[in-house]
Amino acid sequence: MDGGWQELGRIEEFGEGASRVFEIAGREIAVVRSGDRFYAIDNQCTHDGEELASGAVEGDEIVCPRHGARFCLKTGEALTPPAYESVRTHELRVSDGRVSVRSAK
């Protein structure tokens, strides 16, 4: 790790509109690619604990597969009921064709 950054893989290993799950510092984090943008969020819906990684990605939103709550991938904000609490986001960078996330504390 470099300054708390953990490399997750090359850009091409992340499919468009798909999520990959990583365990980082004891947290399960979903890394999502939407177009040329990458996001990292906790992989747990704040409504009932369902994992978010298998949810549909629509632009900068992810939809919980169980009850349809929507979360902003940029900020983690809960956008629709039944979720009212935000999910935690994580700092992510793309450099030299590689995707890295800063380890959560």
N, C-alpha and C positions, 0 to 999 in steps of 0.2 A: 504494500500500500504506500502511496505517495501523498503525504499530508492528509491522511484520512480518506483518500480516494481509493476505491476498489474498482478495478477494471472488470467489466461484465462480458465483453465480447466485441466483435467487429460489427459495424453498422449493418452489413448484409445478413447477419445472423438474426436480425429483428424484422419480422414480417410486417408489412403494412397493415395497420388496424389490429394488430395482434399484441398480446401481452406475454411477457416471460416473467416467471417468478424466481426471486433470489432470496436467500436468507442472509441478511446482513446485520451484524451486531445484534443477533437474537430476534430480529424483526423479519417478517415475511413482506417483501416489497415487490410490487408489480411494476415492471418497466414496460411502458406502452409506446409504440411508434404510431404516429398519425401524420402521414405525409412526410415532411422533412423534420418534423419535431418529435422529440422524445420527452417523456415524462416519467417520474418515479413517485409512486404513492403507496401507502400501506395497503396491503392486499386484504382488507377487511371492511365490509360495510358497517357503518356505525349504527345502522338500524337493528340488525340481528346477527351480525358476525359472519355473514356469507362472504366467501372469497369473491373479489371483484375481477380477477384476471380473466375469467371466462365470459365476462360481460361484453356487450357490443360497444365498440368505440365509434363515436359519431363526432367528428371534428375534435374539439378539445374537451369532450365529455365522455365519461364511461357510465354504462348503465348496469346496475346490479342485476344479475341474472335471476334472483329469487323474486323480488317484489318491485323491480323497476325504478328504484331510486336512482337519480342521476347525480353525478359528482363532476365538478370542474377539475380537469386534469392539471391545469395551471396552478390553481390555488387550493384545491382539495375541498372547496365549498360544497355543501349539500345543496343541490339546486331544486329538488322536488321531494315531496313526501313519498314514502314514510320516513325517510332519513331527515334529520334536522341538525345533526352535528357533522362538522367537516371531518374528512380523513386527512391524515398527516401526509404532507408532500416532502420530498427529499431532493436535495441539490444534485443535479445531474449535468454532466458535460460530455460533449462529443469533440474529440480531438484526434487528429491523425487517423481518422476512420474508425476510432474505437469509442465505445460508450463506457462511461464510468459514473459511479455514484459515490457521493461522500457518505462515509459510514455514519449511521445515526448514533447519537449519544444517549 
